[in-house]
Amino acid sequence: MVALATAPLSGDRLRAADEFLAEAWTDLAKHDDRLRGLAVDVRFDRGVAHLTGQVADAGELRLVRQLVGRLHGVLGVWARVRVAGRDPVVLDLGCGPAKQYPENLGIDLRVADGVHAQADLSYSLPVADDSVDVIFTVHILEHLIDFLRLTDECHRALRPGGVLHIMSPWWGHVNAVADPTHVRLLDVQTIKGICERYPGAPRWYPLHAGCDGASVFADLTPLGPDDPRPPAGHLARFFD
């Protein structure tokens, strides 16, 4: 019998890994001249890097995201950072009363504290084209039979350089099948399929993708029709 390649990480190991990542980032920020003077705080929670603060332009935020994402053990890079004095527009889809950041704009099927608009995520999002900087879909895709419709809506709503954060149960963990409202199973390779939905014309550039043995994580940024496809070496970091 072949054992599953990915086993869930214990809480103790995740906490120890967070301490290692915090030390590694502090050391990197101290010695990399490109990071000097940047007012970005990086906090690690169970392998996810949370970025807050402010930067002068989008290029500085891309640099921080890239450098944090290269640290071994980082599963995702979630950011709520002011760029050039502007607060980001952040949507939290299917959030209920538990948004990822209190300032996020909540969209859910049901009314709850923190929900700003009601919408069925199986259909269209009540937001304009190119109007959003960050979208969270945390434990959402597994509840949708056709989640590609939602990712297409996120693609429409995000500004160039915006980021879609995905977190869903990994198919090999009991959490994926314990909830009877889950109708889809996801793997890191599923993220590859989302990015490459249209052969020869990828929809998304994967900034990050990973699995901790219980959940699948991905940070995706939309590609335009004339943007180059992601390099093979970059894709090999995440996908078979």
C-alpha positions as CSV (number, residue, x, y, z in Angstrom):
1,M,0.0,0.0,0.0
2,V,1.3,3.5,-0.9
3,A,1.1,6.0,1.9
4,L,-0.2,9.5,1.3
5,A,2.6,11.9,0.5
6,T,1.3,14.6,2.7
7,A,0.5,14.3,6.4
8,P,-1.1,17.0,8.6
9,L,1.4,19.1,10.5
10,S,0.9,19.2,14.3
11,G,0.1,22.4,16.1
12,D,3.4,22.3,17.9
13,R,5.3,21.9,14.7
14,L,3.4,24.7,13.1
15,R,4.1,27.0,16.0
16,A,7.8,26.1,15.9
17,A,7.8,26.7,12.1
18,D,6.2,30.2,12.6
19,E,9.0,31.1,15.1
20,F,11.6,30.0,12.5
21,L,10.0,32.0,9.8
22,A,9.8,35.1,11.9
23,E,13.5,34.8,12.7
24,A,14.4,34.2,9.0
25,W,12.4,37.2,7.9
26,T,13.9,39.4,10.5
27,D,17.4,38.4,9.4
28,L,16.5,38.9,5.7
29,A,15.0,42.3,6.3
30,K,18.1,43.3,8.3
31,H,20.5,42.4,5.5
32,D,18.6,43.0,2.3
33,D,19.0,46.7,1.3
34,R,15.8,46.6,-0.8
35,L,13.8,46.2,2.4
36,R,15.3,49.0,4.4
37,G,12.8,51.6,5.3
38,L,9.7,49.7,4.2
39,A,6.9,50.1,6.8
40,V,5.5,46.5,6.3
41,D,4.9,44.3,9.3
42,V,5.1,40.5,8.7
43,R,3.4,38.1,11.1
44,F,3.3,34.3,10.6
45,D,0.4,32.2,11.7
46,R,0.4,28.4,11.0
47,G,2.6,29.0,7.9
48,V,0.6,31.9,6.5
49,A,2.4,35.2,6.3
50,H,0.2,38.2,7.2
51,L,1.4,41.5,5.7
52,T,0.2,44.9,7.1
53,G,1.5,48.4,6.9
54,Q,2.1,50.7,4.0
55,V,4.3,51.1,0.9
56,A,5.0,53.8,-1.6
57,D,4.0,51.9,-4.7
58,A,2.8,48.5,-5.9
59,G,6.3,47.4,-6.8
60,E,7.4,47.6,-3.2
61,L,4.5,45.4,-2.2
62,R,5.3,42.9,-4.9
63,L,8.9,42.7,-3.7
64,V,7.9,42.0,-0.1
65,R,5.4,39.4,-1.2
66,Q,8.0,37.7,-3.4
67,L,10.7,37.6,-0.7
68,V,8.4,36.4,2.0
69,G,7.0,33.7,-0.3
70,R,10.5,32.3,-1.0
71,L,11.0,31.4,2.7
72,H,10.7,27.6,3.1
73,G,7.6,26.7,4.9
74,V,5.4,29.6,3.8
75,L,2.0,28.3,2.7
76,G,0.5,31.7,1.6
77,V,1.1,35.4,1.8
78,W,-2.0,37.3,2.9
79,A,-1.7,41.1,2.7
80,R,-3.7,44.2,3.7
81,V,-1.2,46.9,3.0
82,R,-1.8,50.6,2.1
83,V,-0.3,51.4,-1.3
84,A,0.6,55.1,-2.1
85,G,-1.6,56.2,0.8
86,R,-4.7,54.3,-0.4
87,D,-6.3,51.5,1.6
88,P,-6.9,48.4,-0.4
89,V,-10.4,47.3,-1.3
90,V,-10.6,43.8,0.2
91,L,-13.5,41.4,-0.3
92,D,-14.1,38.5,2.1
93,L,-16.4,36.0,0.3
94,G,-18.7,33.7,2.3
95,C,-17.2,35.1,5.4
96,G,-20.2,35.0,7.7
97,P,-19.3,36.8,11.0
98,A,-15.6,35.7,10.8
99,K,-13.7,37.9,8.3
100,Q,-10.0,37.4,7.9
101,Y,-9.4,41.1,8.7
102,P,-12.1,43.3,10.4
103,E,-11.9,46.0,7.7
104,N,-12.7,43.6,4.9
105,L,-15.9,44.0,2.9
106,G,-18.0,40.9,3.7
107,I,-20.2,39.2,1.0
108,D,-22.3,36.2,2.0
109,L,-25.6,34.5,1.2
110,R,-26.8,35.1,4.7
111,V,-27.0,38.2,6.9
112,A,-24.5,38.3,9.7
113,D,-22.3,40.8,11.6
114,G,-19.7,42.2,9.2
115,V,-21.6,41.1,6.0
116,H,-22.0,44.2,3.8
117,A,-23.8,42.6,0.9
118,Q,-25.8,39.5,0.2
119,A,-25.0,37.4,-2.9
120,D,-25.1,33.8,-4.1
121,L,-21.5,33.0,-4.8
122,S,-22.6,30.5,-7.4
123,Y,-23.5,33.4,-9.7
124,S,-22.1,37.0,-10.2
125,L,-20.4,39.2,-7.6
126,P,-22.1,42.6,-6.9
127,V,-18.9,44.5,-7.7
128,A,-17.6,46.5,-10.7
129,D,-14.9,45.3,-13.1
130,D,-11.3,46.0,-12.0
131,S,-12.4,47.5,-8.7
132,V,-10.9,45.2,-6.0
133,D,-7.4,44.7,-4.7
134,V,-7.7,41.5,-2.7
135,I,-10.3,38.7,-2.5
136,F,-10.4,36.0,0.2
137,T,-12.2,32.7,-0.6
138,V,-11.5,30.8,2.7
139,H,-13.3,27.5,2.9
140,I,-15.6,28.5,0.0
141,L,-14.7,26.6,-3.2
142,E,-15.4,23.2,-1.8
143,H,-19.0,24.2,-1.3
144,L,-19.6,25.1,-5.0
145,I,-20.3,22.6,-7.7
146,D,-19.0,25.0,-10.3
147,F,-16.4,27.0,-8.5
148,L,-14.7,28.1,-11.8
149,R,-17.6,30.5,-12.3
150,L,-16.6,32.2,-9.0
151,T,-12.9,32.3,-9.9
152,D,-13.9,33.9,-13.2
153,E,-15.9,36.5,-11.3
154,C,-12.9,37.2,-9.1
155,H,-10.8,37.6,-12.2
156,R,-13.2,40.2,-13.5
157,A,-13.4,42.1,-10.3
158,L,-9.7,42.2,-9.4
159,R,-7.5,45.1,-10.6
160,P,-4.3,44.3,-12.5
161,G,-1.9,43.1,-9.8
162,G,-4.7,42.1,-7.4
163,V,-4.6,38.9,-5.5
164,L,-7.1,36.0,-5.0
165,H,-6.5,34.1,-1.8
166,I,-7.8,30.5,-1.7
167,M,-7.9,28.1,1.2
168,S,-9.8,24.9,1.1
169,P,-9.6,21.4,2.7
170,W,-7.1,19.1,1.1
171,W,-8.8,16.0,-0.4
172,G,-6.7,13.6,1.6
173,H,-7.8,15.0,5.0
174,V,-10.9,13.9,6.9
175,N,-12.1,17.6,7.0
176,A,-12.6,17.4,3.2
177,V,-15.4,14.7,3.6
178,A,-16.6,15.2,7.2
179,D,-18.8,18.2,6.2
180,P,-21.8,17.0,4.1
181,T,-22.1,20.4,2.5
182,H,-18.7,19.9,0.7
183,V,-19.4,19.0,-2.9
184,R,-15.8,19.3,-4.3
185,L,-12.4,17.9,-3.4
186,L,-9.3,20.0,-4.0
187,D,-5.6,19.4,-4.3
188,V,-2.6,21.7,-5.1
189,Q,-2.9,20.3,-8.7
190,T,-6.5,21.7,-8.7
191,I,-4.9,25.1,-8.4
192,K,-2.9,24.3,-11.5
193,G,-6.1,23.5,-13.3
194,I,-7.7,26.8,-12.3
195,C,-4.6,28.7,-13.6
196,E,-4.5,26.8,-16.9
197,R,-8.3,26.7,-17.5
198,Y,-7.9,27.8,-21.1
199,P,-5.0,25.9,-22.8
200,G,-2.5,28.3,-24.3
201,A,-4.1,31.3,-22.5
202,P,-3.7,30.9,-18.7
203,R,-6.0,32.9,-16.5
204,W,-4.0,33.2,-13.4
205,Y,-0.3,33.6,-12.3
206,P,0.3,31.5,-9.2
207,L,2.2,33.7,-6.7
208,H,2.1,30.8,-4.2
209,A,0.5,27.4,-3.7
210,G,0.9,24.7,-1.1
211,C,-0.6,22.2,1.3
212,D,0.0,21.6,5.0
213,G,-1.6,18.1,5.0
214,A,-5.0,19.5,6.0
215,S,-5.6,22.5,3.8
216,V,-4.7,23.7,0.3
217,F,-3.5,27.3,-0.1
218,A,-3.0,29.5,-3.1
219,D,-2.4,33.1,-3.9
220,L,-3.2,34.0,-7.5
221,T,-3.0,37.2,-9.5
222,P,-5.0,37.6,-12.8
223,L,-3.4,37.5,-16.2
224,G,-4.5,39.6,-19.1
225,P,-4.9,38.3,-22.6
226,D,-1.5,39.7,-23.7
227,D,0.5,38.8,-20.5
228,P,3.2,36.1,-20.9
229,R,2.5,32.7,-19.4
230,P,4.3,31.8,-16.1
231,P,7.8,30.4,-16.7
232,A,8.1,26.6,-16.3
233,G,10.6,27.0,-13.5
234,H,8.2,29.1,-11.5
235,L,5.4,26.6,-12.0
236,A,7.7,23.7,-11.0
237,R,7.9,25.3,-7.5
238,F,4.3,24.3,-6.9
239,F,2.9,21.8,-9.4
240,D,3.8,18.4,-10.9
